[in-house]
Amino acid sequence: MAHCRCFATIVTLAAFVIPSVSSAQKPPPPNQGPPAVYPRVSVATWFQVDPAWPGTPEGMPGGHVPGIAVGPDGNVYVAVRAEPPIRVFKPDGTFVRAFGGGENSMVHHLKFDPDGHLWVADVGDHTVKQYSTSGELLKTLGTPNEKGCDESHFNMPTDIVVTEAGDHFVSDGYGNGRVVHFDRDGNFVKSWGELGIEPGQFSIAHAIAIDSKGRLYVADRNNVRIQIFDQEGNLLDTWANIIVPWGFWVTPEDEIWVCGSSPMPWRVEDITLGCPPKDQVFMKFSTEGRLLMHWTVPKGEDGHEHPGDCNWVHCIAADTEGNLYVGDIIGERAQKFVPISNGDIAGPIADAGDE
């Protein structure tokens, strides 16, 4: 009997000494001191949408917005899959002019060359065209309305960059998995790449960018990676499993903006990976691949997008003030996001596109 009483005493004491899991997780009672007063200062960079941007003229039709670029004149050039396809706006959203188009035109990404001319990749007529900022057609690479995979034909080219020396590099991305190199006069030099998942191969070479050292960044979209090459086509680096890359913008400081969505697997119903995407992501990298900024916005509901949402974000550009301009496909619109300086006091934000 004494043995039983001792055991009972131990159990009783244990009940007072060992707290339950639920009680251990409860916050301390209020009488244990005031809560900490945290400085309500936002130290992360974030962005607020300008819901009034841009000021598209009444009656001008909308459509998918696959390309966007800030020109040397400071204006914002927007590619819209409607007539006329190239629309130019001032940074405050004022409409300036529109131009471009033609038979079977289906615009894609936009880029400016070092001489200040605008290049438009067209997946509809299988060309890449050079325009003056006033809208004059200056040059065409590829054979209009003929697709192929040789020195004078593309198959749904997606983007182009032009080096300081004048060499042209085209991501010939949807129908052909390759990068094509032309000299400053538009003469074919070489091409590299093919459809596949191995290093140096592509599955939708969806966009191309270049840094100040001449390195080429290719958005290998279906393969969920960015491949970096020298101008001879040698693979230098791969950034994989970070973002499904859709579009690029390179700042004067050699910061690489990439828009797209988080990595995801193929689904049975997918024709291309991540369509629809599960989210909407913007990332800024150093040329060494260090992630400098990660920012997301809500993925808009089809037909019910709000200011600050994106729905299949496709392109991104930045101006010298740090404003971001983005375009999406299903949302059928371009939007401007204004940076909010570090140190601003936290508070409610109307129509904000931050996470």
C-alpha positions in Angstrom: 0.0 0.0 0.0 2.9 2.4 0.8 4.3 1.8 -2.7 1.0 2.7 -4.3 0.7 6.0 -2.2 4.2 7.1 -3.3 3.4 6.5 -7.0 0.2 8.6 -6.6 2.1 11.4 -5.0 4.6 11.5 -7.9 1.8 11.6 -10.5 0.1 14.4 -8.6 3.3 16.5 -8.4 4.0 15.9 -12.1 0.6 17.4 -13.0 1.7 20.6 -11.4 5.3 20.7 -12.8 4.8 19.8 -16.5 2.6 22.2 -18.4 0.4 21.0 -21.2 1.3 21.7 -24.8 -1.6 24.1 -25.2 -0.8 26.1 -22.1 2.9 26.4 -23.1 1.9 28.0 -26.3 -0.3 30.7 -24.7 0.9 34.3 -24.6 2.0 35.7 -21.2 -0.8 37.4 -19.2 -1.1 41.1 -19.5 0.1 41.7 -16.0 3.7 40.6 -17.0 4.5 44.0 -18.5 3.6 46.1 -21.5 4.1 44.7 -25.1 7.1 45.9 -27.1 6.5 49.1 -29.1 8.0 48.2 -32.5 9.0 51.0 -34.9 6.4 51.1 -37.6 8.9 51.8 -40.4 8.8 49.8 -43.6 12.4 48.9 -44.5 11.5 46.8 -47.5 11.0 48.4 -50.9 7.5 48.0 -52.2 5.3 49.5 -54.9 1.9 51.2 -55.3 -0.1 51.0 -58.5 -1.1 54.1 -60.3 -4.7 53.1 -61.2 -5.1 56.0 -63.7 -2.2 55.0 -65.9 -2.1 55.0 -68.9 -4.5 57.5 -70.5 -5.5 55.4 -73.6 -7.6 57.5 -76.0 -11.3 56.7 -76.0 -12.3 54.2 -78.7 -8.8 52.8 -79.1 -9.2 49.0 -78.6 -7.4 47.0 -76.0 -5.9 43.5 -76.1 -3.1 41.4 -74.8 -0.1 43.5 -73.6 3.0 41.3 -74.3 5.7 44.0 -74.6 6.7 47.2 -72.9 9.9 49.3 -72.9 11.1 52.7 -71.7 12.6 54.7 -74.6 15.6 57.0 -74.6 13.1 59.9 -74.8 11.7 58.8 -71.4 8.4 57.7 -73.0 6.9 54.3 -72.4 6.2 52.1 -75.5 3.5 49.5 -75.1 2.8 46.6 -77.4 -0.9 45.7 -77.6 -2.5 43.0 -79.7 -4.9 45.4 -81.3 -4.7 48.1 -84.0 -2.5 50.1 -83.8 -0.2 47.8 -81.8 2.5 50.2 -80.6 1.2 52.9 -78.3 3.5 55.6 -76.8 2.8 57.3 -73.4 4.6 59.9 -71.3 5.5 58.7 -67.8 2.4 60.5 -66.4 0.2 58.5 -68.8 -0.4 61.1 -71.4 -0.9 59.5 -74.8 1.7 60.6 -77.4 1.2 58.5 -80.6 0.6 55.0 -82.0 2.0 53.1 -85.0 2.9 49.7 -86.5 0.8 46.7 -87.5 0.2 45.0 -90.8 -0.9 41.7 -92.2 -0.8 38.8 -89.7 0.9 41.0 -87.1 1.0 39.6 -83.5 3.4 41.7 -81.5 5.5 40.2 -78.7 8.5 41.8 -76.8 9.9 45.3 -77.4 13.5 46.4 -77.0 15.6 49.6 -77.8 19.0 49.4 -79.4 22.0 51.6 -78.4 21.1 54.0 -81.2 17.6 54.6 -79.7 15.6 52.6 -82.3 12.7 50.4 -81.3 12.7 46.7 -82.2 9.5 44.7 -82.2 9.4 40.9 -82.3 6.3 39.6 -84.2 5.2 36.0 -83.6 2.4 36.5 -86.1 4.4 37.3 -89.3 7.7 35.7 -88.2 9.8 38.9 -88.2 11.7 41.3 -86.0 11.2 44.9 -87.1 13.2 48.1 -86.3 11.3 51.4 -86.0 12.2 55.0 -85.3 10.6 56.4 -82.2 8.2 58.3 -84.5 7.0 55.0 -86.1 9.0 54.8 -89.3 9.8 51.2 -90.3 13.6 51.1 -90.8 14.6 47.4 -91.1 13.1 43.9 -91.1 14.9 40.7 -90.1 13.3 37.5 -91.3 10.9 36.9 -94.2 7.5 38.3 -93.6 4.7 35.7 -93.4 7.1 32.8 -94.0 8.3 30.6 -91.2 11.4 28.5 -91.2 14.6 27.6 -89.5 17.4 28.9 -91.6 19.5 32.1 -92.2 16.6 34.2 -93.4 13.5 32.7 -91.6 12.2 32.6 -88.1 9.4 30.6 -86.6 7.6 32.9 -84.1 10.5 34.9 -82.8 10.0 36.3 -79.3 12.6 39.0 -78.6 15.9 40.7 -79.7 18.9 42.6 -78.2 21.4 44.7 -80.0 25.0 45.1 -78.7 27.0 48.3 -78.6 28.9 47.0 -81.6 25.6 46.6 -83.5 25.3 42.8 -83.4 21.8 41.4 -83.2 20.7 38.4 -81.2 17.2 37.1 -81.7 15.4 34.6 -79.4 13.6 32.5 -82.1 11.5 30.9 -79.4 8.1 29.4 -80.0 8.6 27.4 -83.2 12.4 27.1 -83.1 14.4 26.6 -79.9 17.4 28.7 -80.8 19.2 32.1 -80.6 20.2 33.6 -83.9 23.1 36.0 -84.3 23.3 38.7 -87.1 26.0 41.3 -87.6 25.3 45.1 -87.6 24.3 45.0 -91.2 21.7 42.2 -90.6 23.9 39.4 -92.1 23.5 36.0 -90.6 26.5 34.9 -88.4 25.4 31.7 -86.6 22.7 30.2 -84.4 22.7 27.8 -81.5 20.2 25.8 -79.5 17.4 23.4 -80.2 14.2 22.1 -78.5 15.0 20.2 -75.4 15.8 20.2 -71.7 19.5 19.8 -71.7 22.0 22.6 -71.0 22.1 24.9 -74.1 18.7 23.6 -75.3 15.4 25.6 -75.0 11.7 25.0 -74.5 10.3 28.4 -75.5 13.2 30.8 -75.6 10.7 33.5 -74.6 12.8 36.6 -74.1 16.5 37.7 -74.3 18.5 40.4 -72.5 22.0 41.7 -72.5 24.2 43.2 -69.7 27.0 45.8 -69.9 29.6 43.1 -70.3 27.8 41.6 -73.4 26.5 38.5 -71.7 23.2 37.2 -73.0 20.3 36.1 -70.8 17.7 33.8 -72.3 14.3 33.1 -70.6 14.0 29.3 -71.1 10.4 29.4 -70.0 9.1 25.8 -70.0 12.4 24.7 -68.5 12.0 27.1 -65.5 15.4 28.6 -65.9 17.4 31.5 -67.2 20.5 30.5 -69.3 23.4 32.9 -69.7 25.7 32.8 -72.7 28.6 34.6 -74.2 28.2 36.0 -77.7 29.7 32.8 -79.2 26.9 30.7 -77.8 29.0 29.2 -74.9 26.9 28.5 -71.8 28.2 30.5 -68.8 25.7 30.0 -66.1 22.1 28.7 -65.4 19.7 30.1 -62.9 17.2 27.2 -62.4 14.2 26.5 -60.2 13.8 30.2 -59.2 11.2 31.6 -61.5 9.2 30.7 -64.7 10.7 33.6 -66.7 8.4 35.6 -69.1 10.1 38.9 -69.6 13.3 40.9 -68.8 14.5 44.4 -68.2 18.1 45.5 -67.6 18.7 48.7 -65.7 21.7 51.0 -66.3 23.1 49.6 -63.1 23.2 46.1 -64.6 20.3 44.9 -62.5 18.2 42.2 -64.2 14.5 42.5 -63.7 12.5 39.3 -64.4 8.8 38.8 -64.4 6.9 35.6 -64.4 5.6 33.0 -61.9 6.9 30.6 -59.3 8.3 27.3 -60.4 5.6 24.6 -61.0 5.3 21.2 -62.7 3.6 20.4 -65.9 -0.1 19.7 -65.6 -2.0 17.3 -67.8 -4.0 20.1 -69.4 -1.0 22.4 -70.0 0.0 23.3 -73.6 2.8 25.5 -72.2 4.1 25.4 -68.7 2.3 27.5 -66.1 -0.6 28.7 -68.3 -2.4 29.7 -66.2 0.3 30.6 -63.6 -0.2 29.9 -60.0 1.0 33.4 -58.9 2.7 36.6 -60.2 6.3 37.3 -59.3 8.8 40.0 -60.0 12.5 39.5 -59.2 15.6 41.6 -59.5 19.0 40.0 -59.8 22.6 41.0 -59.9 24.5 39.8 -63.0 26.0 37.1 -60.7 22.6 35.7 -59.9 22.2 37.2 -56.5 18.5 37.9 -55.8 18.2 41.6 -54.9 14.5 42.0 -54.6 11.4 39.7 -54.6 8.0 41.2 -55.0 4.6 39.7 -55.8 1.2 41.0 -56.7 -2.1 39.1 -56.6 -3.0 37.0 -59.6 -6.2 38.6 -61.0 -9.4 36.6 -61.5 -10.3 36.3 -65.2 -12.5 39.2 -66.1 -12.5 40.7 -62.6 -9.0 42.1 -62.3 -8.4 44.9 -59.9 -5.8 47.7 -60.1 -2.5 46.2 -58.9 -3.4 42.6 -59.9 -1.7 40.9 -62.8 -3.1 38.1 -64.9 -0.4 36.3 -66.9 2.2 39.0 -66.5 4.3 39.0 -69.7 6.6 42.0 -69.7 8.4 44.5 -67.4 10.3 47.8 -67.8 11.7 50.3 -65.4 12.5 54.0 -65.8 15.2 56.1 -64.2 12.9 57.0 -61.3 12.5 53.4 -60.3 8.9 53.1 -61.6 7.9 49.7 -63.0 5.8 49.3 -66.0 4.2 45.8 -66.6 1.9 44.3 -69.1 -0.2 41.2 -68.9 -2.1 38.9 -71.3 -5.4 37.8 -69.8 -5.7 41.1 -67.9 -5.2 42.9 -71.2 -3.6 46.0 -69.8 -0.4 47.9 -69.0 0.1 49.2 -65.4 2.5 51.5 -63.7 3.8 50.7 -60.2 5.4 53.6 -58.2 8.2 52.7 -55.6 7.6 53.6 -52.0 10.8 54.8 -50.3 12.3 52.9 -47.4 11.4 54.5 -44.1 7.9 55.4 -45.0 5.5 54.8 -42.1 3.3 51.7 -42.5 -0.3 52.3 -43.1 -3.3 51.4 -45.3 -2.7 51.7 -49.0 -5.5 52.2 -51.5 -5.3 50.1 -54.6 -1.9 48.8 -53.8 -0.2 46.0 -55.6 2.2 44.9 -52.9 2.0 41.5 -51.3 
